[in-house]
Each structure stands twice: as C-alpha cells, then as structure tokens.
Amino acid sequence: MITFDEQVDFFRIIGKELKLRVVCYVIGGSAMMFYGAKVNTKDVDLVFLEESELESVKKALYNMGFDEKQSVVKIFRRYEKARNTPVMMIGRENRFDLFLREIITMKMSENIVERAKQVHEFDNFIVKVIAPEDIFLLKSATEREKDRADALSLIQRFKLDWKIIVEESMHQTKLGQHLFPVYLFDFLYELKEDLKAEIPAQVLKDVRKMAKGLLEEKLSFRKRNLQERKNKREENQGKKKEKKIREKKKGKVH
C-alpha cells in the first residue's frame, strides 16, 4: 500500500528525473488521497493525454527501479475487449498504472479534463486531480469490491453533483462507450441495495431510462443487421437460382 506522503515523494522524484515538463491526471485512490478521502492506495493511477509524456514517466520509473509488467489483471468490466490497457510499472512494493487517454472503459473527455481544477507541481511533473464526480464514474467501471466501498465514501464525504455524473455517463456513449449508463445503473443499484448508499431516486430513474433506451437501441440495431444479412443471403440465393435456370435453358438451345 502507498500512503499520501509516499505518493508525493514518488512524484517529487519523478519530477526531478524528467527532462521536460509533463502533465498527467491522477485518478482512483491516488486522487482520493489528495482530497483527504483515503489514507492509502494499492497503486498509483495516472492518465496522460500525450504518448510521449507517458513514455517519459515510464522511463523515469525505470530509472527509479520499476519494471514493466507484461500481463494485466482483469479489474474492469469488458476488460478483455478494451483497446487501451495500462502500462503497469512494478516496484519492490508499489505499482504505477499508466493510461493513455482512455481508462479501459472510459475516455478522458474534454469535460473531465476541464473539471480537474486541483493542480500540483513537482518540478517538471504537473499532476492534476480529477473531480470527485469523475472519480466516482471511474469506480463504476470496475468489478472490485473495494471500489464500491470507495464510491460509498465519496457519496458520504462529498456533495456529489449527480447532474455531472448522469451527463458525463451519456457523453461517454457519444465517445464510443455505448453501454456505459448500463454499467453505471448496475453500480448505483448495488450501492443503494447492498451498501445502503443515499442515491437520489430521480438519479436512478434517469440512469435507468438511459440504460433501457440504449439497450433497446442496440437490440433494434442488431435485429436490423440480422434482417439485412438475411435479405442479402436470400438475394444471393435468388441470383444463383436464376443463373442456373438461364444456364439450363441455354443448354437446351444448343
């Protein structure tokens, strides 16, 4: 586990190792520690918008004694379908997860970037902390029990703006994360039923409506796609049948 002070010490060392200015966004438990909502975390999660900056931090961690892990642990929903898995840097007792623009099932939208108001500078290492609402949304994309506990802590500690959470969920669908509201609804329902989290009824209603609409749209699209494929097959079969009839008639003439 990494404490807040240890995390800050790591950031200071990284900042001294870097030759050029690098900006990253801290998420998950690492971000919660900046808000005083957590005393330690299992790993440090960082998101970069530029690949060159991720590579610079990766190199700095190499110089600090970290090595890259080649296999990743399935902690996110639809992990096996994700195109962007993190670079995992393993130290003696610590781990850094480095993401590039997308955190498995959630993209770093311009809105998330804009909401990251808290900024910390460690020489050339600029660390921006994402908003509590966005930390919560990322927690909804995982399948780990501890993330449910973290989400409950966020609800209890902060006055979360549920409008932001609902709107960003829908925005993620426009960015290609088509079923995000479906996973969010499941997550909210589990928090309310299992952990007795105080989630406004209207929020559950709105997210459920979005999730239902997306599932129906996806089902409708699938049905249309299957029908189009069926029509195409029938059309091809008809053409083959006509061809055989023409060939048969042509043979009789000769």
C-alpha positions as CSV (number, residue, x, y, z in Angstrom):
1,M,0.0,0.0,0.0
2,I,1.1,3.6,-0.7
3,T,0.4,6.4,1.7
4,F,-0.2,10.0,0.6
5,D,3.2,11.1,1.8
6,E,4.9,8.2,-0.1
7,Q,2.9,9.1,-3.2
8,V,4.1,12.7,-3.0
9,D,7.7,11.6,-2.6
10,F,7.4,9.5,-5.7
11,F,6.0,12.4,-7.6
12,R,8.9,14.6,-6.5
13,I,11.5,12.1,-7.6
14,I,9.7,11.7,-11.0
15,G,9.7,15.5,-11.3
16,K,13.5,15.6,-10.8
17,E,14.0,12.7,-13.3
18,L,12.0,14.4,-16.1
19,K,14.0,16.5,-18.6
20,L,10.8,18.2,-20.0
21,R,7.5,19.3,-18.5
22,V,4.9,16.5,-18.3
23,V,1.2,16.9,-17.4
24,C,-0.8,13.9,-16.1
25,Y,-4.2,13.4,-14.4
26,V,-4.3,11.4,-11.2
27,I,-7.4,9.2,-10.7
28,G,-8.8,6.5,-8.4
29,G,-7.4,6.1,-4.9
30,S,-4.5,8.3,-5.7
31,A,-6.9,11.2,-6.4
32,M,-8.9,10.4,-3.3
33,M,-5.9,10.9,-1.2
34,F,-5.4,14.4,-2.5
35,Y,-9.0,15.1,-1.3
36,G,-8.3,13.5,2.1
37,A,-10.8,10.8,1.3
38,K,-8.4,7.9,1.7
39,V,-5.2,7.3,3.7
40,N,-3.5,4.8,1.3
41,T,-4.0,3.1,-2.0
42,K,-2.8,-0.1,-3.6
43,D,-1.4,1.5,-6.7
44,V,-0.9,4.9,-8.3
45,D,-3.1,5.5,-11.4
46,L,-2.1,8.2,-13.9
47,V,-3.6,9.3,-17.2
48,F,-1.7,11.0,-19.9
49,L,-3.1,12.8,-23.0
50,E,0.2,12.5,-24.9
51,E,2.0,9.3,-25.6
52,S,5.4,11.0,-25.4
53,E,4.7,12.2,-21.9
54,L,3.6,8.7,-20.8
55,E,6.9,7.3,-22.2
56,S,8.9,10.0,-20.3
57,V,7.3,9.0,-17.0
58,K,7.8,5.3,-17.8
59,K,11.5,6.0,-18.4
60,A,11.7,7.9,-15.1
61,L,10.1,5.0,-13.3
62,Y,12.7,2.6,-14.9
63,N,15.4,4.8,-13.5
64,M,13.8,4.6,-10.1
65,G,13.9,0.8,-10.1
66,F,10.5,-0.1,-11.6
67,D,10.0,-2.7,-14.3
68,E,7.1,-3.1,-16.7
69,K,4.6,-6.0,-16.1
70,Q,3.6,-7.7,-19.3
71,S,0.2,-9.1,-18.2
72,V,-2.6,-7.1,-16.8
73,V,-5.2,-8.1,-14.2
74,K,-8.9,-8.1,-15.1
75,I,-10.4,-5.4,-12.8
76,F,-12.6,-3.5,-15.3
77,R,-15.9,-4.6,-17.0
78,R,-15.3,-5.7,-20.6
79,Y,-11.6,-5.6,-19.9
80,E,-10.8,-8.3,-22.4
81,K,-12.4,-6.1,-25.1
82,A,-10.6,-2.9,-24.2
83,R,-8.2,-1.5,-26.7
84,N,-6.2,0.6,-24.2
85,T,-4.9,-1.4,-21.2
86,P,-2.5,0.4,-18.9
87,V,1.3,0.2,-18.7
88,M,1.9,-1.4,-15.3
89,M,5.2,-0.4,-13.7
90,I,6.1,-2.7,-10.8
91,G,8.4,-1.6,-7.9
92,R,9.6,-3.6,-4.9
93,E,6.3,-2.9,-3.0
94,N,4.5,-0.4,-5.2
95,R,2.8,-0.2,-8.6
96,F,2.1,2.6,-11.1
97,D,-0.6,2.2,-13.8
98,L,-0.1,4.5,-16.7
99,F,-3.1,5.1,-19.0
100,L,-3.2,6.9,-22.4
101,R,-6.3,9.0,-22.9
102,E,-8.7,6.1,-22.1
103,I,-9.1,4.3,-18.8
104,I,-10.3,0.9,-20.1
105,T,-14.0,1.6,-20.4
106,M,-14.0,5.4,-20.0
107,K,-12.4,8.1,-22.1
108,M,-10.7,11.2,-20.7
109,S,-13.3,13.6,-22.2
110,E,-12.7,17.3,-22.5
111,N,-15.2,17.8,-19.7
112,I,-13.2,15.6,-17.3
113,V,-10.1,17.5,-18.2
114,E,-11.9,20.8,-17.6
115,R,-13.2,19.7,-14.2
116,A,-9.7,18.8,-12.9
117,K,-9.2,22.1,-11.0
118,Q,-6.7,20.9,-8.4
119,V,-3.1,21.2,-9.7
120,H,0.2,20.2,-8.0
121,E,3.7,20.9,-9.4
122,F,6.7,18.7,-8.7
123,D,9.4,20.3,-10.7
124,N,8.7,19.1,-14.3
125,F,5.9,16.8,-13.2
126,I,2.5,18.5,-13.2
127,V,-0.2,16.5,-11.5
128,K,-3.9,17.4,-12.0
129,V,-6.5,15.7,-9.8
130,I,-9.8,14.8,-11.4
131,A,-13.1,15.9,-9.8
132,P,-14.8,13.7,-7.2
133,E,-17.7,13.1,-9.7
134,D,-15.3,11.7,-12.2
135,I,-13.5,9.5,-9.6
136,F,-17.0,8.1,-8.8
137,L,-17.7,7.4,-12.5
138,L,-14.4,5.5,-12.9
139,K,-15.2,3.4,-9.8
140,S,-18.4,2.4,-11.6
141,A,-16.4,0.8,-14.4
142,T,-14.7,-1.7,-12.1
143,E,-15.7,-5.1,-10.7
144,R,-13.7,-4.7,-7.4
145,E,-15.5,-4.7,-4.0
146,K,-13.1,-2.1,-2.6
147,D,-14.2,0.3,-5.4
148,R,-17.7,0.1,-4.2
149,A,-16.5,1.0,-0.7
150,D,-14.6,3.9,-2.2
151,A,-17.7,5.1,-4.1
152,L,-19.7,4.9,-0.9
153,S,-17.1,7.0,0.8
154,L,-17.3,9.6,-2.0
155,I,-21.0,9.9,-1.6
156,Q,-20.7,10.3,2.2
157,R,-17.8,12.8,2.1
158,F,-18.7,15.0,-0.8
159,K,-21.9,16.6,-2.0
160,L,-21.6,15.0,-5.4
161,D,-23.2,16.8,-8.4
162,W,-25.3,14.0,-9.7
163,K,-26.2,16.0,-12.8
164,I,-22.5,15.9,-13.8
165,I,-22.4,12.1,-13.3
166,V,-25.5,11.5,-15.3
167,E,-24.5,13.9,-18.2
168,E,-20.9,12.5,-18.4
169,S,-22.3,9.0,-18.5
170,M,-24.3,9.9,-21.6
171,H,-21.4,11.8,-23.0
172,Q,-19.3,8.7,-22.8
173,T,-21.8,6.9,-25.1
174,K,-21.2,9.6,-27.7
175,L,-17.5,8.9,-27.4
176,G,-18.0,5.3,-28.2
177,Q,-18.6,3.7,-24.8
178,H,-22.0,2.6,-25.8
179,L,-23.2,0.8,-22.7
180,F,-21.6,3.0,-20.0
181,P,-25.0,4.0,-18.5
182,V,-25.9,0.3,-18.2
183,Y,-22.9,-0.4,-16.1
184,L,-23.5,2.8,-14.1
185,F,-27.1,1.8,-13.3
186,D,-26.0,-1.6,-12.1
187,F,-23.3,0.1,-9.9
188,L,-25.7,2.6,-8.4
189,Y,-28.4,-0.1,-7.8
190,E,-25.8,-2.3,-6.0
191,L,-24.6,0.7,-3.9
192,K,-28.1,1.5,-2.8
193,E,-29.3,-2.0,-2.2
194,D,-26.2,-3.6,-0.7
195,L,-24.4,-0.7,1.0
196,K,-27.5,1.5,1.6
197,A,-25.9,4.4,-0.2
198,E,-28.0,7.6,-0.3
199,I,-28.6,8.0,-4.1
200,P,-31.5,10.2,-5.2
201,A,-34.4,8.3,-6.6
202,Q,-34.5,10.6,-9.6
203,V,-30.9,9.9,-10.5
204,L,-31.6,6.1,-10.5
205,K,-34.7,6.8,-12.6
206,D,-32.8,8.9,-15.1
207,V,-29.9,6.5,-15.5
208,R,-32.2,3.5,-15.8
209,K,-34.1,5.3,-18.6
210,M,-30.9,6.0,-20.4
211,A,-29.7,2.4,-20.0
212,K,-33.0,1.0,-21.1
213,G,-33.0,3.2,-24.2
214,L,-29.5,2.2,-25.1
215,L,-30.2,-1.5,-24.7
216,E,-33.4,-1.2,-26.9
217,E,-31.4,0.8,-29.5
218,K,-28.7,-1.8,-29.5
219,L,-31.2,-4.7,-29.8
220,S,-33.1,-2.9,-32.6
221,F,-29.8,-2.3,-34.4
222,R,-28.9,-6.0,-34.1
223,K,-32.3,-7.1,-35.4
224,R,-32.0,-4.7,-38.4
225,N,-28.5,-6.0,-39.0
226,L,-29.7,-9.7,-38.9
227,Q,-32.6,-8.9,-41.2
228,E,-30.3,-7.2,-43.7
229,R,-28.0,-10.1,-43.7
230,K,-30.9,-12.5,-44.2
231,N,-32.2,-10.4,-47.1
232,K,-28.8,-10.4,-48.6
233,R,-28.5,-14.2,-48.4
234,E,-31.9,-14.6,-50.0
235,E,-31.0,-12.2,-52.7
236,N,-27.8,-14.1,-53.5
237,Q,-29.6,-17.4,-53.4
238,G,-32.2,-15.9,-55.9
239,K,-29.4,-14.8,-58.2
240,K,-27.8,-18.2,-58.1
241,K,-31.2,-19.9,-58.9
242,E,-31.8,-17.5,-61.8
243,K,-28.3,-18.2,-63.1
244,K,-28.9,-22.0,-63.0
245,I,-32.2,-21.6,-64.9
246,R,-30.5,-19.4,-67.6
247,E,-27.7,-21.9,-68.0
248,K,-30.2,-24.8,-68.2
249,K,-32.2,-23.0,-70.9
250,K,-29.0,-22.2,-72.8
251,G,-28.0,-25.9,-72.8
252,K,-31.4,-26.9,-74.3
253,V,-31.0,-24.4,-77.1
254,H,-27.6,-25.9,-78.1
